[in-house]
Amino acid sequence: MKKYASRIYLCLIFGILYIPIATVILFSFNNSPSTAEFSGFSFYWYKELFRSEEAWIALRNTLILAISSSLIATVIGTAAAEGIYKMRSKLLKLTINSVTNIPMMNPDIVTGMSMMLFFAAIMGIFRIADYNNIGFLAMLISHTTFCLPYVILSVLPRINELGDSLSEAALDLGCTPIRAFFKVKLPNIMPGVISGLVLAFTMSLDDFVISYFVGPTNFQTLPLLIYSMTKKTVKPDMYALSTIIIISVFTLLIASNIKSIIHTSPKRFKKGGKIR
């Protein structure tokens, strides 16, 4: 009974997680705009998607913002994690770690309102009349800010696990501290850095609330575009775009897992990809 109950529970959990995603994929191939019934298989909405300039502009804006903010957050977050690790005072380190967690614990709506008031004050100080002049910069700063803690929490455990032995050996062999970091420490903590980068990219790509508060009228991201459609109706071409994103992410995950398996077990593979 326990065996069957665990399987039923597992199927239930996977159903809750993936049935909505499967529904989006299914109705992206629907022949009609109705979400009440599947009237036939068609690529019509994919054709409409490629004709929609508004959707591709929003996707381009989203990718530009997500890539820029995640890269900046990764550089700053990695440096911050190294700085936190080098702190000698345990009380100061604990305080910094606690402060770092605040943006993650804070509700998005509070962060969004705080950012909006901050940039409104900046406009008043520098007498900026049109918010569109600083709109993209405001969104970039906001996304970088809430992505930073995720990078720090991904990189810092790797640095703690690595310790100082390799860096000290490099210093004994004549490396400068900066060269020792880039040549010795950074390659060893790179999995944590990449994890932080991917997590920051995902958080920025997914964000709606903060973008809604600080976004300008001339820079619309994909979540903002979809939200604007909900006032009337979400066009099925958005289902098609969502399906393309889902398949792209799924493909990247499979490639990443295959690379990880090959990297951790290189002796199991021959040239040409055959297992010994």
C-alpha positions in Angstrom: 0.0 0.0 0.0 2.8 2.4 0.9 4.4 1.7 -2.5 1.3 2.4 -4.5 0.4 5.5 -2.3 3.9 7.0 -2.9 3.5 6.5 -6.7 0.0 8.0 -6.6 1.3 11.0 -4.6 4.2 11.4 -7.0 1.9 11.4 -10.1 -0.4 13.9 -8.3 2.5 16.3 -7.7 3.8 16.0 -11.3 0.3 16.5 -12.6 -0.2 19.7 -10.6 3.2 21.0 -11.9 3.0 20.0 -15.5 -0.7 19.8 -16.6 -0.9 23.7 -16.9 2.3 23.7 -19.0 0.9 20.9 -21.2 -2.3 22.8 -21.6 -0.5 25.9 -22.8 1.5 23.7 -25.3 -1.7 21.9 -26.5 -3.7 25.1 -27.1 -0.8 26.8 -28.9 -1.6 24.3 -31.7 -5.4 24.9 -31.5 -7.1 25.8 -34.8 -9.4 28.3 -33.1 -8.8 31.1 -30.5 -11.1 29.3 -28.1 -9.6 27.8 -24.9 -12.8 25.8 -24.1 -12.3 23.2 -26.8 -9.6 21.9 -29.1 -11.0 22.2 -32.6 -8.0 20.9 -34.6 -4.2 20.8 -34.9 -2.7 23.9 -36.6 0.4 26.0 -36.7 -1.7 29.1 -37.3 -0.8 30.9 -34.1 2.9 30.3 -34.6 2.5 32.1 -38.0 0.7 34.9 -36.2 3.4 35.1 -33.6 6.1 35.6 -36.2 4.0 38.4 -37.8 3.5 40.1 -34.4 6.1 42.9 -34.2 4.9 43.8 -30.7 5.5 40.4 -29.3 9.1 40.2 -30.7 9.9 43.7 -29.5 8.7 42.7 -26.0 10.8 39.5 -26.1 13.8 41.4 -27.3 13.5 43.9 -24.5 13.0 41.1 -21.9 16.1 39.3 -23.1 18.2 42.4 -23.2 17.2 43.3 -19.7 17.6 39.8 -18.3 21.0 39.2 -19.8 22.3 42.7 -18.8 21.1 42.5 -15.2 22.1 38.9 -14.7 25.7 39.6 -16.0 26.1 42.7 -13.8 24.6 40.9 -10.8 26.9 38.0 -11.3 30.0 40.2 -11.4 29.0 42.3 -8.4 27.7 39.2 -6.5 30.8 37.2 -7.0 33.0 40.1 -5.8 30.6 40.6 -2.8 30.8 36.9 -1.9 34.6 37.0 -1.9 34.5 40.1 0.2 32.1 38.5 2.7 34.3 35.4 2.9 37.4 37.6 3.6 35.7 39.4 6.6 37.4 38.5 9.9 34.6 39.7 12.2 32.0 37.0 12.6 29.4 39.6 13.8 29.9 41.7 10.8 29.8 38.7 8.4 26.5 37.6 10.1 25.1 41.1 9.7 26.0 41.3 6.1 24.5 37.9 5.4 21.3 38.9 7.1 21.1 42.1 5.1 21.8 40.2 1.9 18.7 38.0 2.6 16.3 41.0 3.0 15.6 41.5 -0.7 14.7 37.9 -1.1 12.4 37.9 1.9 10.8 41.3 1.0 7.6 41.1 -1.0 8.0 42.1 -4.6 5.4 44.8 -4.3 7.3 46.4 -1.4 10.5 46.3 -3.4 8.7 47.7 -6.5 7.2 50.6 -4.6 10.5 51.4 -2.9 12.3 51.5 -6.2 9.5 53.7 -7.7 9.8 56.2 -4.9 13.6 56.1 -5.1 13.7 56.9 -8.8 11.0 59.6 -8.4 13.3 61.2 -5.8 16.2 61.0 -8.3 14.1 62.7 -11.0 13.3 65.5 -8.5 17.0 66.0 -7.5 18.3 66.0 -11.0 15.2 67.8 -12.5 14.5 65.1 -15.0 11.1 65.9 -16.7 10.5 62.7 -18.7 10.8 59.3 -16.9 11.4 57.6 -20.2 14.9 59.1 -20.2 15.9 57.0 -17.3 13.3 54.2 -17.6 15.6 51.4 -18.9 18.4 52.4 -16.5 15.9 52.3 -13.6 14.7 48.8 -14.7 18.3 47.6 -15.1 19.3 48.9 -11.6 16.1 47.4 -10.1 16.6 43.9 -11.7 20.3 43.9 -10.7 19.4 44.7 -7.1 16.9 41.9 -6.5 19.1 39.4 -8.4 22.2 40.1 -6.4 21.3 38.0 -3.3 20.7 34.9 -5.4 24.1 35.2 -6.9 25.8 35.7 -3.5 23.9 32.7 -2.0 25.1 30.6 -5.0 28.7 31.6 -4.9 29.4 32.0 -1.2 29.0 28.3 -0.3 31.4 27.4 -3.1 34.0 29.8 -1.7 33.5 28.4 1.8 33.9 24.9 0.5 37.0 25.7 -1.5 38.9 27.4 1.4 42.2 29.3 1.1 44.7 26.5 0.5 44.8 26.7 -3.3 45.0 30.5 -3.3 47.7 30.5 -0.7 49.7 28.0 -2.8 49.3 30.2 -5.8 50.6 33.2 -3.8 53.6 31.2 -2.6 54.4 30.4 -6.2 54.5 34.1 -7.1 51.0 35.0 -8.1 49.5 38.3 -7.1 46.2 38.2 -5.2 44.2 39.3 -8.2 46.0 36.8 -10.5 45.5 34.0 -7.9 41.8 34.7 -7.8 41.3 34.7 -11.5 43.6 31.8 -12.3 43.0 29.5 -9.3 39.9 30.4 -7.3 37.5 31.5 -10.0 37.8 28.3 -12.1 37.1 26.3 -9.0 34.0 28.3 -8.0 32.7 28.6 -11.5 29.8 26.1 -11.1 28.5 28.3 -8.3 29.0 31.4 -10.5 27.1 29.8 -13.4 24.3 28.7 -11.1 24.0 32.2 -9.8 24.0 33.6 -13.3 21.3 31.2 -14.5 19.2 31.9 -11.4 19.5 35.7 -11.8 18.6 35.4 -15.5 15.5 33.3 -14.6 14.4 35.7 -11.9 14.8 38.8 -14.2 13.1 37.0 -17.1 10.1 36.1 -14.9 9.7 39.4 -13.0 6.5 41.3 -13.4 5.7 43.3 -10.2 9.0 45.3 -10.0 9.0 45.9 -13.7 5.4 47.1 -13.5 6.3 49.8 -10.9 9.5 51.0 -12.4 9.0 50.3 -16.1 8.8 53.2 -18.6 6.2 53.4 -21.4 8.7 53.0 -24.1 10.3 49.8 -22.8 7.8 46.9 -22.5 8.9 43.5 -21.4 7.0 40.2 -22.1 5.3 39.9 -18.7 4.1 43.5 -19.0 2.8 42.8 -22.5 0.9 39.7 -21.4 -0.6 41.5 -18.4 -1.8 44.3 -20.7 -3.6 41.6 -22.8 -5.4 40.2 -19.8 -7.6 43.3 -19.6 -9.2 42.1 -22.8 -8.0 38.6 -23.8 -4.7 36.8 -24.1 -4.1 36.0 -27.8 -3.1 32.4 -28.5 0.1 33.6 -30.2 1.3 34.1 -26.6 0.7 30.4 -26.0 2.9 29.8 -29.0 5.7 32.1 -27.6 5.4 30.4 -24.2 5.7 27.0 -25.9 8.9 28.1 -27.7 10.4 29.4 -24.4 9.4 26.1 -22.6 11.0 23.9 -25.3 14.2 26.1 -25.3 14.6 25.9 -21.5 13.9 22.1 -21.6 16.5 21.6 -24.3 19.1 23.6 -22.4 18.4 21.6 -19.2 18.8 18.3 -21.1 22.1 19.5 -22.6 23.3 20.8 -19.2 22.5 17.4 -17.6 24.2 15.4 -20.3 27.3 17.7 -20.1 27.3 17.3 -16.3 27.1 13.4 -16.6 29.9 13.3 -19.1 32.0 15.7 -17.0 31.6 13.8 -13.7 32.0 10.4 -15.4 34.5 10.9 -18.3 35.9 7.3 -18.1 32.5 5.9 -18.9 32.5 7.5 -22.4 34.6 6.7 -25.4 35.2 9.0 -28.4 32.1 9.2 -30.4 29.9 9.2 -27.3 29.7 5.4 -26.8 29.7 4.0 -23.3 32.5 1.5 -22.4 
